């Protein structure tokens, strides 16, 4: 994943989940972040889709549990380094 | 001094400062992501120590057939941006009917001030309505069905709450299966919705509780193809797209601001590069841009919108750095000026600081700075105004005059929940006031001046026609107001119905220079043997003409007629009502009692009365 892609993703995650950008890691998960509820999830997906100009598969969206999962889904859509 | 006090005070201030800091983010960059972020961060602030006065609190309930949480988020943040303290209740998804029908629902427990009802037409008719529309034989029956269902819901709702009810009309679908023949069909698909909207609006034209929000017009303005985001709609039942949410939220804010008395009354205008292009002092009357060619036509159009506001009762004033002779020549003589001297309630054209001018304008027009809007093309003047007088609404003027009109037309700060006769005449009234002032200066004694005005006053019990004005005065009057008690429209209607317990008076004043309309309100609480003046208030613009004495005299005379032995006047001092401090004592009342902030004065009717000023022509209805 390119550094600019990573930066863009971090900005979205930080703003939606109210987390310091420095504390965002691949391991960050829906289970541990209280703010990451279903509305926040929809918000995350919609922001990511509009910033990266992609449409994620509904099944993939359901399966996303961690930041790493988001990156995997983006890679599937050709958003890589 | 006492070192203990200060830190405590600071703790009290902190949450509001934190809030302002958080809000700056949407002020600077109002994106959807920032609204989300700001909303969530505000939720995390501990605001319990914030001391919010009741008039700044507002509870909004959202009832809907689709997911409206993001709308709640926008309303929350937008309320805070205008210093309101909102509480938002979002009814469970698509349970608006249960919430309304069940007396014990969360909705009623919440005790909302405002209820938004946003229901799509599709859910009110059967599932096949869209697909089978062209085959339907009697589409009128479907309109009736939809309207009946809305009416049934709303009548239950309005019977159970006094809240202001905002019901969306229906978005006319951009698609029609009839294509280019939609207008040829007996009832086209689009015509169906246009008619439906008209009928819905007609149903509530007279209501002072239910307002039909023109979702169709808001969507049209924004662009219907941008109002719905299919991804969000299908995945999350979100009907409004990210870009449309702030637009529709602003639509509701127009009502909320009107309800919470945040209505702006006066637009204060700079002249050069605002009312016309160029600088009058340098370019001269022939050189300034104002007329039928670009860019002069943009300035003329801007003036046209200002004039339409003037005709509706918004006051206009001038605050400009110029030689008064140069500017007045343009205002009086330029062939394309639509706004002339008579349209301005007051003018400050000089070389002094605009902030000082603004303070003087507010004083001259006799309205609060928080009722004023400032339009100036110079960012430095705007910044100075914002910092010195934060109460004034400073409009971010676009760089191009082509966008002036649009900027003015997109503001939602001039709304009133009801438009009275007084509103429409307001501009003329202020012009008459200017003349009255000049007359006062030319005639020596106050009594001679008052006689020369040939004043007529009418005192009567509130009727439906005058009620909106009375409600507004009760909620807006600060200075000449003995108790400053605020009552809603429905509370005052109830008082009127309870004729044995209450008397609601309105006072109308006119003189040879003009009609002022209703300028005074008194509410009497009737107890056996005693009439209590619960509220007594007058518009500042008639103060100093003995009108207050005439009003009081008429009420006292009424009390006597009913055989009451005593009139009690109540007085609650506030920061703003010092002009009425000695009102009761100067009219012969004696001290009766004091409970905290509430002072009571009495007038023993067996010994005393209030004398009617003799030069006044009084009609008592």
Contacts between the chains, C-beta under 8 A, distances in Angstrom:
chain1	res1	chain2	res2	distance
A	12	B	33	7.1
A	15	B	33	5.1
A	15	B	34	7.2
A	15	B	36	7.0
A	15	B	37	4.4
A	16	B	33	7.1
A	16	B	36	6.3
A	16	B	37	7.2
A	18	B	37	6.9
A	18	B	40	5.5
A	18	B	41	6.3
A	18	B	44	7.3
A	35	B	40	6.8
A	39	B	69	6.0
A	42	B	232	7.3
A	42	B	235	6.6
A	42	B	236	4.9
A	42	B	238	7.9
A	43	B	36	5.9
A	46	B	229	7.7
A	46	B	231	6.7
A	46	B	232	6.1
A	46	B	242	7.4
A	47	B	32	7.9
A	47	B	33	5.8
A	49	B	231	7.0
A	55	B	231	7.0
A	58	B	235	7.0
A	61	B	235	7.8
